[in-house]
Amino acid sequence: MNTKLNNNTKQTTINPSKSDLLSKIKKNKRAYLYILPAMLVVLIISIGPILYGIGLSFFNANLYTMGQGTVRFVGLRNYIRAMGSMDAEFLRVLIRTFVWTIINVFFHVSVGFIVALALNRPKLKFKGLYRTLVILPWAVPQFVTALVWRMMYNEQFGFFNQILLRMGFGPVPWLSHAKLAFLSAIIVNIWLGFPFMTMVATGALQSISKDYYEAADIDGATGMQKLLNITIPLLKPAMLPATILGTIWTFTNFNVIYLITSGGPGKATEIVSTYQFNILTQQNAYSMAATYSVIVSIILIIITTVNMKVTKALKQEGVE
C-alpha cells in the first residue's frame, strides 16, 4: 500500500513538471493565439536569416559560382578550411579576438566598478553632473566617438602627438605600428564600454540596504571587509549577467576596429567581425563568411553557457 502511494506521489510530482508548458498553452489558448502573429514575425525575421546563414555555410556560394550557376553542396569543407591549415589566418584572428575580449571586459568591469563606488559616496556633491559626464561616452553614437579618437591619434596633427611635441618628445605612430594600433583600439573600446558597467554597478549599489553596513560598523568591520563581504557579493546578481552581455558585445564588436584601424596595419588588428566583413566584401565569398559566423556563434554560445554554469549568474536571480 505504501509503495502504491509513493508511486502515485512520484507521478503527481513528475508529470506536471514535464507537461507544464503544454498545460499552460491549453489553459491560455486565447492568449497564445493573440501573440501567435508576433511570434511568426519574430521567427521569420530572426530565425529565418539565421537558418539561411547556417545552410549557406554548407555550400560553395561566392560571386563566381553564383554568377555561373554552379553553386553546390560541399558539406563540411568550409569548416575544415576555416579551422585547418588552409586558412591559418582565421585562427590568428580568433586568438587576437580572445585577447581583445578578455582585456576589454576586464577593464570595463573593473573601471566601471571603481567609478560606481566613487560616485556612490554619500557626501559626494554634484553626483548627477558626474554621472551625466560618465555616461556621455556610451550615449554618444559609437562611430562619432571612434572617428574623434582616430583624429586624436593622427601622427601629424593629432591631439596626443601635439601634446608630446610640446613636451619635447617625438611623434608616436599610434595607428601605423602593429602593437600600438591594437593598444589604441583597446583604449577606445574601454572608453566606450566602461560607462555601461558603471550604470549597472551604480544601480546595484543603490539597491543595497544600508542596514548591512550599519551592522558591519557595529561589528568593527573595516572598509575592505565591507567591500569583500557585503558590496561585491550583493553586486554579483547584477554584474554577472552584464559581464556576459559585455563579453558578447566585445567579441562581436565591429565599429571600433573598422573605424580606428580598418584592421591594419597589415591586418595586425583584425578581429573576427572585421575579418568576416572583409571576406564578404573583398573576396565575395558568401559561404565562407557564413561559416565564420556560425563558428563565432558556437564559440559565443559555449563561452556564455560555461560562464553561466561557473558563475551561476542566472541561478542567483532565481531564473534556473
Backbone bond lengths (Angstrom), bond angles and torsions (degrees), N, CA, C in turn:
res aa  C-N    CA-C-N  psi(-1)  N-CA   C-N-CA  omega(-1)  CA-C   N-CA-C  phi
1 M - - - 1.475 - - 1.525 110.56 -
2 N 1.321 114.77 -42.98 1.468 119.38 -179.69 1.516 111.12 -64.27
3 T 1.367 115.14 -40.30 1.469 117.93 -179.69 1.514 110.94 -64.66
4 K 1.359 116.81 -38.15 1.457 119.32 177.87 1.520 111.26 -62.63
5 L 1.319 114.30 -42.93 1.467 118.53 178.49 1.511 111.32 -62.31
6 N 1.343 116.31 -41.87 1.457 120.48 179.80 1.521 111.18 -63.44
7 N 1.370 115.65 -42.15 1.461 119.29 179.39 1.515 111.25 -63.45
8 N 1.347 115.09 -40.95 1.469 118.87 178.91 1.521 111.35 -63.38
9 T 1.362 114.45 -41.29 1.476 118.45 179.36 1.503 111.50 -63.56
10 K 1.362 116.64 -40.08 1.467 120.69 179.38 1.518 110.30 -62.84
11 Q 1.382 115.02 -41.06 1.453 117.97 -178.76 1.516 111.46 -66.06
12 T 1.337 115.63 -39.81 1.468 118.37 -179.39 1.503 112.28 -69.78
13 T 1.348 117.55 -26.12 1.464 119.19 179.57 1.516 112.08 -86.91
14 I 1.363 117.62 -28.40 1.462 120.04 -175.29 1.526 111.45 -87.96
15 N 1.368 116.63 -45.97 1.458 119.99 -173.91 1.526 114.61 -59.97
16 P 1.349 119.60 -43.65 1.458 118.48 -179.86 1.514 113.11 -61.45
17 S 1.334 117.84 -34.67 1.467 120.00 -179.52 1.526 111.41 -67.98
18 K 1.368 115.90 -34.09 1.459 118.80 -178.86 1.521 111.28 -75.05
19 S 1.321 115.79 -40.00 1.470 119.28 -177.34 1.521 111.93 -100.31
20 D 1.338 116.36 25.95 1.468 120.54 -176.11 1.525 110.88 -63.63
21 L 1.339 115.92 -46.31 1.464 120.29 -177.80 1.519 111.27 -65.32
22 L 1.345 116.20 -43.30 1.465 119.89 -179.61 1.520 111.63 -64.39
23 S 1.337 115.57 -40.05 1.466 118.64 179.60 1.526 111.32 -66.33
24 K 1.341 116.64 -35.81 1.460 119.63 177.23 1.523 111.06 -66.17
25 I 1.346 115.89 -40.79 1.472 119.84 179.37 1.527 110.26 -64.30
26 K 1.340 116.93 -44.14 1.468 119.96 179.40 1.522 111.53 -64.15
27 K 1.319 115.74 -37.72 1.457 120.39 -177.68 1.525 111.87 -71.50
28 N 1.346 115.84 -33.49 1.476 120.12 -176.46 1.528 110.81 -119.42
29 K 1.330 116.28 50.38 1.458 120.62 -177.06 1.523 111.66 -57.20
30 R 1.319 116.59 -45.96 1.458 120.29 -175.49 1.524 111.40 -64.02
31 A 1.332 116.66 -40.23 1.470 120.24 179.73 1.530 110.72 -63.39
32 Y 1.329 116.17 -41.60 1.463 119.66 179.27 1.528 112.09 -69.24
33 L 1.321 117.10 -30.76 1.463 120.27 175.92 1.523 111.22 -67.00
34 Y 1.338 116.42 -34.59 1.460 120.70 178.56 1.537 111.81 -66.13
35 I 1.335 115.71 -39.23 1.471 118.27 -177.25 1.524 112.78 -89.44
36 L 1.350 116.78 -3.93 1.463 120.35 -179.29 1.527 113.67 -58.00
37 P 1.357 120.06 -45.13 1.470 119.05 177.83 1.529 113.51 -58.81
38 A 1.335 115.78 -42.18 1.475 119.49 178.76 1.525 110.81 -64.17
39 M 1.342 116.38 -40.03 1.469 119.53 179.16 1.525 111.08 -65.13
40 L 1.327 117.07 -37.88 1.466 120.39 178.07 1.519 111.38 -65.33
41 V 1.350 116.14 -39.81 1.471 120.13 177.72 1.521 110.53 -63.10
42 V 1.341 115.86 -43.36 1.472 120.23 179.02 1.526 110.30 -62.59
43 L 1.335 116.32 -41.71 1.469 119.93 179.31 1.524 111.43 -62.99
44 I 1.336 115.70 -42.17 1.467 119.35 -178.38 1.524 111.02 -69.69
45 I 1.340 116.43 -44.82 1.470 120.31 -174.83 1.529 111.75 -76.24
46 S 1.324 117.13 -40.41 1.474 120.51 -174.13 1.524 112.64 -95.13
47 I 1.319 116.10 -55.60 1.460 119.87 -174.85 1.525 111.14 -71.05
48 G 1.340 116.97 -36.20 1.467 121.03 -178.32 1.523 113.61 -55.97
49 P 1.347 119.13 -55.95 1.470 119.96 178.32 1.525 113.66 -60.88
50 I 1.342 116.64 -34.04 1.467 119.76 178.63 1.528 110.27 -63.59
51 L 1.333 115.56 -47.18 1.467 119.62 179.45 1.528 110.88 -65.14
52 Y 1.338 116.27 -37.73 1.470 119.98 178.43 1.536 110.37 -63.30
53 G 1.361 116.37 -42.56 1.461 120.47 179.15 1.520 111.94 -64.14
54 I 1.343 116.16 -41.17 1.469 119.60 177.68 1.521 110.44 -63.38
55 G 1.336 116.04 -44.25 1.461 119.68 178.96 1.522 112.37 -63.83
56 L 1.341 116.72 -38.88 1.465 121.11 -179.21 1.521 112.06 -62.79
57 S 1.343 116.82 -28.95 1.466 119.98 -177.95 1.523 113.03 -68.36
58 F 1.340 117.85 -12.49 1.465 121.38 179.37 1.530 112.42 -98.47
59 F 1.338 116.64 10.28 1.463 120.84 179.05 1.531 110.21 -120.85
60 N 1.312 116.83 174.43 1.465 121.21 -179.34 1.538 110.86 -106.70
61 A 1.344 115.61 40.49 1.461 120.61 -174.56 1.524 111.50 -72.30
62 N 1.312 116.42 121.29 1.459 123.19 170.05 1.525 107.26 -147.73
63 L 1.337 116.23 -177.98 1.456 119.05 -175.65 1.527 111.89 -60.56
64 Y 1.335 116.78 -37.89 1.471 120.96 -177.26 1.528 110.95 -70.83
65 T 1.355 116.57 -52.28 1.473 119.42 -176.13 1.521 111.88 -66.17
66 M 1.319 116.97 -34.27 1.469 118.84 178.48 1.529 110.26 -70.75
67 G 1.347 116.95 -35.73 1.463 120.39 177.96 1.517 111.94 -69.44
68 Q 1.340 116.83 -36.14 1.457 121.46 -179.11 1.533 113.37 -86.86
69 G 1.326 115.19 -9.23 1.464 118.90 -177.79 1.502 113.29 71.96
70 T 1.336 117.40 29.92 1.478 121.30 -177.02 1.532 111.49 -112.64
71 V 1.321 116.57 27.84 1.470 119.85 177.09 1.522 108.68 -69.01
72 R 1.328 116.64 129.10 1.459 120.15 -178.87 1.527 110.92 -143.21
73 F 1.302 115.18 161.99 1.457 122.64 -179.87 1.530 109.83 -73.43
74 V 1.365 116.72 127.73 1.467 120.10 -178.52 1.530 111.93 -120.01
75 G 1.318 117.76 5.96 1.458 120.61 177.66 1.527 112.59 67.03
76 L 1.318 115.65 -130.74 1.475 121.33 -176.55 1.528 112.91 -92.38
77 R 1.325 117.80 13.52 1.461 119.58 -175.49 1.526 112.15 -60.23
78 N 1.327 117.75 -39.55 1.461 120.63 179.83 1.531 111.74 -64.45
79 Y 1.335 115.81 -37.91 1.464 119.59 179.45 1.525 111.00 -70.06
80 I 1.325 116.49 -39.12 1.474 120.33 177.56 1.520 110.08 -64.23
81 R 1.336 115.22 -40.63 1.455 119.31 179.15 1.524 111.07 -66.54
82 A 1.341 117.07 -39.88 1.468 120.84 -178.01 1.525 111.43 -66.43
83 M 1.322 117.18 -41.20 1.456 120.58 -175.13 1.525 113.17 -96.30
84 G 1.334 117.41 -9.12 1.458 120.40 -177.39 1.510 113.64 -93.71
85 S 1.315 114.52 -169.81 1.461 120.35 -175.62 1.515 113.06 -72.17
86 M 1.373 117.09 -18.19 1.460 119.24 -179.32 1.520 112.41 -67.36
87 D 1.327 116.09 -21.25 1.461 119.24 -177.38 1.530 109.23 -137.45
88 A 1.318 116.03 55.87 1.463 120.87 -177.56 1.513 111.93 -64.61
89 E 1.322 117.87 -19.43 1.467 121.31 179.30 1.527 110.70 -61.71
90 F 1.324 117.48 -36.90 1.461 120.60 179.28 1.523 111.24 -63.51
91 L 1.334 117.14 -37.36 1.464 120.24 178.42 1.531 111.06 -65.07
92 R 1.332 116.22 -38.95 1.474 119.25 176.20 1.523 110.63 -63.82
93 V 1.319 115.42 -42.22 1.470 120.11 178.76 1.525 110.38 -64.04
94 L 1.335 116.40 -39.02 1.463 120.91 179.99 1.528 111.00 -64.70
95 I 1.322 117.57 -43.70 1.473 121.23 177.61 1.522 110.48 -63.09
96 R 1.339 115.72 -42.18 1.467 119.73 178.61 1.537 110.60 -62.45
97 T 1.327 116.45 -36.15 1.459 120.43 179.40 1.527 111.03 -66.82
98 F 1.337 116.84 -38.22 1.465 120.35 175.84 1.530 110.54 -62.71
99 V 1.327 116.91 -44.42 1.471 120.98 177.95 1.528 109.81 -61.20
100 W 1.315 116.38 -46.71 1.470 122.95 178.12 1.531 110.83 -55.76
101 T 1.329 116.56 -45.41 1.464 121.28 -176.39 1.520 111.42 -69.36
102 I 1.325 117.13 -45.79 1.473 120.87 -177.53 1.532 110.96 -61.76
103 I 1.336 116.47 -47.80 1.474 120.16 -178.68 1.524 110.58 -63.15
104 N 1.320 116.42 -47.26 1.462 120.12 -177.10 1.523 112.66 -64.05
105 V 1.334 116.52 -47.97 1.465 119.53 -177.40 1.521 110.79 -65.27
106 F 1.336 117.08 -37.57 1.466 120.10 177.62 1.532 110.98 -58.51
107 F 1.327 116.70 -48.26 1.464 119.61 -178.69 1.525 111.94 -74.79
108 H 1.327 117.88 -32.04 1.467 119.30 175.11 1.523 110.44 -57.42
109 V 1.328 115.86 -48.81 1.461 121.24 -176.03 1.526 110.87 -71.47
110 S 1.342 117.31 -48.43 1.468 120.17 -175.67 1.526 111.71 -67.23
111 V 1.342 117.55 -47.54 1.467 119.94 179.16 1.522 110.58 -65.40
112 G 1.333 117.00 -43.06 1.465 120.26 178.60 1.517 112.15 -60.38
113 F 1.341 115.83 -40.28 1.473 120.19 179.72 1.529 111.08 -66.97
114 I 1.323 116.73 -44.15 1.471 120.79 -179.06 1.531 110.92 -64.32
115 V 1.341 116.37 -44.37 1.470 120.22 179.07 1.527 110.45 -63.76
116 A 1.333 117.31 -40.36 1.467 120.78 178.89 1.528 110.89 -63.02
117 L 1.337 116.91 -41.46 1.469 120.08 176.79 1.525 111.05 -61.59
118 A 1.346 115.73 -42.03 1.469 119.88 -179.89 1.521 111.20 -64.77
119 L 1.331 117.70 -38.49 1.467 120.98 -178.10 1.525 112.68 -80.65
120 N 1.328 116.81 -10.08 1.466 120.12 -177.59 1.528 113.09 -96.05
121 R 1.327 116.85 4.03 1.463 119.25 179.06 1.525 110.51 -64.65
122 P 1.338 117.72 134.89 1.473 120.72 -173.92 1.532 113.62 -61.11
123 K 1.332 118.16 -38.87 1.468 120.94 -173.92 1.529 113.58 -91.81
124 L 1.324 117.15 7.59 1.463 120.55 -178.56 1.525 110.27 -72.97
125 K 1.339 116.16 128.92 1.464 121.36 178.81 1.532 109.96 -90.45
126 F 1.319 115.70 157.65 1.470 123.93 177.64 1.539 111.71 57.66
127 K 1.329 116.08 40.23 1.466 119.72 179.82 1.528 111.87 -59.21
128 G 1.336 115.99 -42.40 1.458 120.19 -178.59 1.514 112.33 -60.43
129 L 1.351 116.69 -40.70 1.463 120.83 179.04 1.520 110.90 -65.34
130 Y 1.326 116.61 -45.18 1.466 120.33 -178.98 1.529 111.03 -63.29
131 R 1.327 116.42 -41.39 1.465 119.59 -179.70 1.527 111.22 -66.34
132 T 1.325 115.99 -35.36 1.468 119.58 176.62 1.522 110.71 -65.50
133 L 1.331 116.80 -42.53 1.467 120.80 179.70 1.529 111.36 -65.57
134 V 1.327 115.46 -37.50 1.468 119.29 -179.22 1.522 111.32 -67.48
135 I 1.325 116.66 -36.81 1.465 119.81 -175.58 1.525 112.52 -79.87
136 L 1.331 118.00 -13.31 1.471 120.98 -176.73 1.528 114.33 -55.72
137 P 1.348 119.39 -46.69 1.481 118.16 179.92 1.514 113.57 -57.38
138 W 1.335 116.93 -32.27 1.458 121.39 -179.68 1.525 111.74 -82.42
139 A 1.345 116.26 -29.95 1.463 120.60 -177.38 1.525 112.30 -78.15
140 V 1.350 116.73 -33.94 1.467 120.34 179.50 1.529 108.87 -69.27
141 P 1.347 118.16 140.69 1.475 119.64 178.02 1.522 111.95 -52.57
142 Q 1.336 115.55 137.31 1.461 121.41 -171.80 1.523 112.72 -61.24
143 F 1.331 116.95 -38.71 1.465 118.69 -177.14 1.525 111.42 -68.65
144 V 1.352 117.61 -30.86 1.472 120.74 177.32 1.525 109.72 -66.30
145 T 1.342 116.31 -47.99 1.467 120.63 179.59 1.522 111.09 -61.56
146 A 1.332 117.02 -41.91 1.468 120.80 -179.16 1.525 111.39 -63.38
147 L 1.324 117.69 -41.59 1.465 120.63 179.72 1.524 111.74 -68.13
148 V 1.349 116.55 -36.52 1.468 119.81 176.61 1.524 110.40 -63.46
149 W 1.329 116.47 -44.83 1.468 120.32 178.07 1.523 111.28 -63.25
150 R 1.328 116.77 -37.21 1.462 119.45 178.61 1.532 110.87 -62.34
151 M 1.321 116.38 -39.72 1.472 119.41 176.93 1.522 111.19 -66.35
152 M 1.335 116.54 -37.29 1.467 119.45 179.26 1.525 111.52 -68.08
153 Y 1.343 116.68 -26.51 1.467 120.80 178.54 1.531 112.82 -84.30
154 N 1.326 117.98 -4.29 1.459 120.49 -177.21 1.526 111.14 -55.14
155 E 1.339 115.64 134.23 1.477 120.25 -173.07 1.523 112.87 -69.33
156 Q 1.317 118.57 -28.39 1.464 120.66 -175.48 1.525 112.55 -94.21
157 F 1.340 116.37 -52.53 1.467 118.47 -174.13 1.523 113.00 -120.97
158 G 1.333 117.84 14.28 1.462 120.80 -179.80 1.514 112.65 -68.28
159 F 1.315 115.75 156.76 1.467 122.63 -176.34 1.523 111.72 -58.86
160 F 1.337 117.43 -46.50 1.463 120.56 -175.26 1.528 111.97 -66.40
161 N 1.319 117.18 -43.15 1.463 119.29 179.59 1.521 112.35 -70.90
162 Q 1.317 117.41 -29.45 1.466 120.06 175.52 1.526 110.75 -65.35
163 I 1.331 115.98 -40.00 1.473 120.32 176.55 1.525 110.33 -64.68
164 L 1.344 116.45 -43.30 1.469 120.38 179.97 1.525 111.20 -64.40
165 L 1.333 117.81 -39.03 1.471 121.43 178.70 1.524 111.05 -63.99
166 R 1.309 117.31 -39.89 1.474 120.63 178.86 1.522 111.51 -68.97
167 M 1.319 116.51 -24.58 1.470 120.48 177.22 1.529 111.38 -87.97
168 G 1.328 116.94 -0.57 1.455 120.25 176.51 1.515 114.90 93.92
169 F 1.335 117.34 9.84 1.468 121.07 179.37 1.525 109.88 -100.44
170 G 1.325 115.73 161.77 1.455 121.22 177.79 1.521 111.65 -82.39
171 P 1.326 117.79 165.82 1.470 120.78 179.61 1.528 111.97 -68.04
172 V 1.302 115.30 147.72 1.464 122.22 -179.67 1.530 108.36 -105.73
173 P 1.335 118.67 130.34 1.478 121.13 179.30 1.525 111.02 -78.70
174 W 1.317 116.45 74.04 1.453 121.05 -173.15 1.528 112.75 -56.88
175 L 1.328 117.61 -42.22 1.468 120.87 -172.72 1.519 114.00 -109.28
176 S 1.335 117.62 -3.51 1.470 119.79 -179.79 1.527 112.80 -104.72
177 H 1.334 117.59 -5.69 1.460 122.84 175.53 1.528 107.64 -104.36
178 A 1.333 116.90 132.35 1.464 121.56 -170.87 1.532 112.73 -56.12
179 K 1.328 117.10 -54.48 1.469 120.28 -176.31 1.521 112.00 -69.80
180 L 1.344 116.31 -38.32 1.460 119.89 178.81 1.522 111.41 -66.94
181 A 1.332 116.22 -36.75 1.470 119.97 179.16 1.524 110.68 -64.85
182 F 1.326 116.44 -41.78 1.468 120.29 178.41 1.529 110.63 -65.37
183 L 1.330 115.92 -42.32 1.463 120.74 177.59 1.529 110.78 -63.51
184 S 1.323 116.99 -40.87 1.464 121.08 -179.98 1.525 111.10 -62.60
185 A 1.333 116.53 -41.23 1.470 120.09 178.30 1.528 111.04 -66.58
186 I 1.321 117.20 -37.06 1.468 121.22 177.93 1.526 110.46 -63.43
187 I 1.336 117.19 -42.86 1.467 121.34 179.37 1.525 110.55 -60.08
188 V 1.337 116.08 -43.46 1.466 119.81 179.04 1.519 110.84 -62.88
189 N 1.329 117.08 -43.18 1.464 119.77 -177.81 1.527 111.92 -69.34
190 I 1.327 117.24 -33.21 1.469 119.95 174.76 1.525 109.54 -65.12
191 W 1.321 116.08 -42.74 1.469 121.58 177.79 1.535 110.74 -58.98
192 L 1.311 116.86 -38.48 1.459 121.12 -178.43 1.527 112.60 -78.94
193 G 1.334 117.91 -28.03 1.456 121.13 -170.04 1.514 116.56 -95.53
194 F 1.349 118.11 -29.52 1.464 117.91 -173.08 1.532 113.72 -68.03
195 P 1.361 121.01 -28.97 1.474 118.77 179.01 1.528 113.51 -59.42
196 F 1.339 117.64 -34.47 1.464 119.71 178.48 1.524 110.47 -62.93
197 M 1.340 116.84 -45.74 1.462 120.14 178.74 1.534 110.76 -66.12
198 T 1.331 116.82 -33.29 1.466 120.31 176.46 1.526 110.28 -62.60
199 M 1.324 116.92 -43.23 1.464 120.90 178.65 1.521 111.59 -61.71
200 V 1.331 115.88 -45.89 1.473 120.12 -179.56 1.526 110.28 -62.82
201 A 1.334 115.92 -46.98 1.469 119.94 -178.99 1.524 111.39 -65.64
202 T 1.323 117.79 -37.97 1.471 121.15 179.59 1.524 110.53 -63.40
203 G 1.326 116.27 -46.03 1.465 119.76 178.02 1.515 112.01 -61.42
204 A 1.337 117.00 -40.71 1.465 120.71 179.65 1.527 111.60 -68.67
205 L 1.332 116.77 -38.42 1.470 120.62 178.91 1.528 111.50 -63.58
206 Q 1.325 116.52 -38.73 1.467 119.83 -178.88 1.521 112.30 -71.10
207 S 1.332 116.74 -19.71 1.467 119.51 179.46 1.537 112.72 -86.53
208 I 1.334 117.21 -8.16 1.471 120.37 178.58 1.524 109.35 -77.71
209 S 1.302 116.02 127.09 1.467 120.58 -179.18 1.530 111.33 -66.98
210 K 1.320 116.41 139.97 1.468 121.35 178.65 1.523 112.21 -69.74
211 D 1.328 116.30 -16.09 1.473 120.03 -179.08 1.526 111.28 -61.10
212 Y 1.334 116.63 -34.22 1.468 119.83 179.20 1.526 110.48 -61.96
213 Y 1.321 115.81 -44.65 1.466 120.02 -177.85 1.530 111.27 -71.17
214 E 1.330 116.47 -35.28 1.468 119.31 177.58 1.529 110.82 -65.92
215 A 1.333 115.58 -40.57 1.475 118.98 177.26 1.523 110.72 -65.97
216 A 1.336 116.63 -37.25 1.462 120.08 177.97 1.522 111.18 -67.03
217 D 1.335 117.46 -37.15 1.473 120.87 176.71 1.520 111.25 -63.17
218 I 1.323 115.88 -39.91 1.470 119.76 178.55 1.525 110.60 -63.34
219 D 1.349 115.86 -37.43 1.472 120.75 179.44 1.526 112.20 -77.82
220 G 1.336 117.36 -4.28 1.468 120.86 178.61 1.517 114.21 79.57
221 A 1.344 118.13 27.31 1.468 121.36 -179.39 1.525 110.45 -73.32
222 T 1.317 115.97 144.10 1.464 121.07 177.31 1.534 109.79 -81.16
223 G 1.326 115.63 171.01 1.461 120.13 178.70 1.516 112.45 -60.92
224 M 1.333 116.56 -41.27 1.465 120.70 179.10 1.525 111.49 -65.80
225 Q 1.323 117.30 -39.01 1.469 120.73 178.42 1.522 111.27 -65.02
226 K 1.324 116.34 -39.02 1.468 119.67 177.44 1.531 110.80 -66.85
227 L 1.336 115.95 -36.91 1.458 120.19 179.08 1.526 110.81 -65.26
228 L 1.348 116.43 -45.84 1.458 121.13 -175.16 1.527 113.31 -76.24
229 N 1.334 116.78 -33.06 1.464 120.46 -172.94 1.524 114.46 -102.05
230 I 1.328 117.87 -16.38 1.472 120.41 -179.42 1.523 110.92 -119.25
231 T 1.346 115.63 -58.89 1.468 119.45 -171.25 1.523 112.47 -64.68
232 I 1.328 116.79 -55.68 1.468 119.89 -175.11 1.534 112.31 -63.46
233 P 1.353 120.15 -46.78 1.477 118.29 178.12 1.524 113.66 -59.71
234 L 1.340 117.39 -37.44 1.464 119.74 -178.82 1.528 112.49 -79.03
235 L 1.328 117.01 -15.01 1.465 120.57 175.92 1.534 112.48 -85.05
236 K 1.318 116.27 -21.50 1.472 120.07 -174.29 1.533 113.89 -55.70
237 P 1.338 119.65 -45.28 1.475 118.18 -178.68 1.524 113.91 -57.73
238 A 1.323 117.97 -27.94 1.470 120.82 178.61 1.520 111.92 -91.54
239 M 1.332 116.98 -38.82 1.459 120.69 -172.88 1.525 113.35 -77.63
240 L 1.336 117.69 -33.92 1.467 119.55 -177.28 1.532 112.54 -65.33
241 P 1.340 119.99 -48.52 1.475 118.18 175.48 1.523 112.58 -62.06
242 A 1.340 117.37 -36.53 1.469 120.65 178.00 1.529 110.62 -64.97
243 T 1.329 117.07 -36.65 1.468 121.07 178.02 1.529 110.97 -66.63
244 I 1.333 116.58 -41.36 1.469 120.40 177.36 1.528 109.91 -61.82
245 L 1.335 115.74 -45.35 1.464 120.02 178.28 1.522 111.36 -62.39
246 G 1.351 116.34 -42.28 1.463 120.64 177.97 1.519 112.56 -63.76
247 T 1.331 117.06 -34.16 1.463 121.15 177.35 1.533 110.65 -63.68
248 I 1.320 116.24 -44.22 1.469 120.16 179.19 1.527 110.31 -64.76
249 W 1.334 117.26 -45.90 1.463 121.14 179.09 1.531 111.19 -58.58
250 T 1.328 115.85 -45.12 1.466 119.82 -175.99 1.517 111.28 -69.49
251 F 1.322 116.32 -41.48 1.469 120.47 -178.96 1.525 111.06 -61.69
252 T 1.322 116.66 -37.07 1.467 120.97 -177.50 1.526 112.67 -99.18
253 N 1.325 117.53 10.38 1.466 120.55 -177.93 1.528 110.96 -60.79
254 F 1.314 115.82 138.01 1.463 121.12 -178.26 1.534 112.01 -122.62
255 N 1.332 116.24 -44.27 1.466 121.02 -170.21 1.523 114.09 -59.04
256 V 1.331 116.36 -45.17 1.469 119.38 -172.43 1.528 110.86 -63.81
257 I 1.325 116.74 -53.47 1.472 119.84 -179.06 1.527 110.67 -62.76
258 Y 1.309 116.41 -45.07 1.472 119.29 -175.51 1.526 111.36 -66.07
259 L 1.320 117.91 -40.63 1.464 120.67 -176.50 1.528 112.92 -82.71
260 I 1.334 117.96 -28.29 1.467 120.39 -178.35 1.526 111.03 -85.77
261 T 1.328 117.48 -50.45 1.471 120.25 -173.59 1.528 113.74 -120.66
262 S 1.334 117.78 -13.31 1.468 122.74 -174.16 1.533 111.86 56.37
263 G 1.317 116.64 26.46 1.461 121.55 -179.52 1.509 114.48 86.35
264 G 1.324 117.55 -7.03 1.458 121.97 -177.83 1.515 112.15 -92.04
265 P 1.326 116.14 -175.92 1.469 126.48 -2.12 1.535 112.05 -76.34
266 G 1.317 115.34 135.74 1.464 120.84 178.31 1.509 113.80 60.47
267 K 1.336 118.47 39.09 1.463 124.63 179.13 1.529 112.66 64.28
268 A 1.328 116.36 21.32 1.470 119.97 -176.01 1.519 112.90 -76.23
269 T 1.328 117.70 -16.27 1.468 120.08 -178.40 1.526 112.30 -118.79
270 E 1.317 117.57 13.84 1.455 119.63 -179.77 1.522 111.13 -68.42
271 I 1.330 115.54 138.11 1.460 121.89 170.52 1.528 107.05 -118.54
272 V 1.326 117.61 177.61 1.460 119.78 -169.76 1.530 113.07 -59.34
273 S 1.332 117.82 -36.45 1.464 119.80 -177.15 1.523 111.32 -67.43
274 T 1.332 117.88 -44.51 1.464 120.11 178.33 1.525 111.31 -71.40
275 Y 1.336 116.07 -32.92 1.465 120.23 177.68 1.530 110.26 -63.90
276 Q 1.339 117.12 -45.13 1.454 121.42 177.22 1.529 110.88 -61.15
277 F 1.326 115.71 -42.30 1.470 120.59 -179.25 1.529 110.54 -61.58
278 N 1.319 116.40 -42.73 1.463 119.96 179.82 1.535 111.86 -67.91
279 I 1.329 115.99 -38.86 1.462 119.75 176.56 1.534 110.15 -60.14
280 L 1.332 115.15 -40.56 1.456 120.58 -177.17 1.521 112.47 -73.23
281 T 1.347 117.29 -44.29 1.466 120.75 -172.56 1.526 113.50 -89.28
282 Q 1.326 117.10 -34.80 1.469 119.74 -176.49 1.530 112.29 -89.99
283 Q 1.328 116.41 -41.13 1.463 119.65 -178.32 1.532 113.36 -98.86
284 N 1.343 116.15 -11.45 1.468 121.33 -178.58 1.527 112.58 54.36
285 A 1.343 115.20 32.29 1.467 120.83 179.44 1.526 108.62 -93.89
286 Y 1.324 115.70 86.02 1.458 121.02 -172.21 1.531 112.35 -66.68
287 S 1.309 116.82 -41.01 1.467 119.52 -179.59 1.524 112.02 -67.15
288 M 1.336 116.80 -39.53 1.465 119.26 178.57 1.521 110.92 -66.20
289 A 1.332 116.89 -40.04 1.471 120.05 177.31 1.528 110.46 -62.27
290 A 1.334 116.86 -40.51 1.464 120.73 176.70 1.526 111.11 -65.21
291 T 1.330 116.50 -37.27 1.470 121.14 178.62 1.519 110.89 -62.34
292 Y 1.324 116.44 -45.96 1.462 120.39 178.49 1.532 110.78 -62.23
293 S 1.329 116.71 -37.84 1.464 120.16 178.76 1.521 111.09 -63.26
294 V 1.323 116.86 -42.33 1.467 120.83 179.43 1.530 110.28 -65.25
295 I 1.337 116.91 -43.42 1.471 120.65 179.28 1.518 110.88 -60.95
296 V 1.332 116.40 -45.26 1.466 120.95 179.61 1.528 110.22 -63.75
297 S 1.325 117.44 -40.59 1.472 120.62 178.59 1.523 111.28 -62.26
298 I 1.330 116.71 -42.80 1.473 120.49 178.15 1.524 110.93 -62.57
299 I 1.342 116.07 -43.10 1.472 120.15 178.59 1.525 110.93 -60.57
300 L 1.340 116.44 -44.09 1.466 120.45 -179.36 1.526 111.60 -66.47
301 I 1.332 117.12 -37.88 1.466 120.16 177.40 1.528 110.28 -63.76
302 I 1.345 116.68 -42.29 1.468 120.63 179.10 1.530 110.44 -64.45
303 I 1.338 116.02 -46.95 1.474 120.06 -179.90 1.521 110.68 -59.79
304 T 1.336 116.62 -46.01 1.464 120.89 -178.70 1.524 111.45 -64.43
305 T 1.340 116.67 -43.13 1.469 120.18 -179.19 1.524 111.47 -64.66
306 V 1.333 116.44 -46.43 1.465 120.46 179.07 1.529 110.30 -62.78
307 N 1.329 115.76 -42.68 1.471 120.37 -179.97 1.523 111.07 -60.52
308 M 1.330 116.44 -44.08 1.466 119.85 -179.17 1.520 111.85 -68.79
309 K 1.345 116.08 -35.58 1.469 118.81 179.08 1.526 111.29 -69.76
310 V 1.344 115.77 -42.23 1.465 119.76 -177.22 1.515 111.10 -70.95
311 T 1.336 115.88 -47.30 1.471 119.61 -175.75 1.520 112.92 -85.22
312 K 1.363 116.60 -15.40 1.466 121.95 -176.62 1.520 110.65 54.59
313 A 1.345 114.85 44.17 1.465 120.27 -175.05 1.510 112.06 -62.76
314 L 1.341 117.28 -45.34 1.455 119.37 -177.80 1.527 112.03 -76.70
315 K 1.327 116.29 -30.62 1.461 119.75 -179.38 1.521 111.19 -64.54
316 Q 1.347 115.95 -35.16 1.467 119.83 -179.38 1.526 111.12 -67.42
317 E 1.339 116.62 -21.88 1.455 119.36 178.89 1.518 111.34 -97.11
318 G 1.344 115.71 5.42 1.456 119.09 178.52 1.507 114.15 76.35
319 V 1.340 117.40 22.66 1.452 120.63 -179.03 1.509 111.19 -82.40
320 E 1.324 116.72 -39.79 1.468 120.65 -177.87 1.533 109.70 -84.56
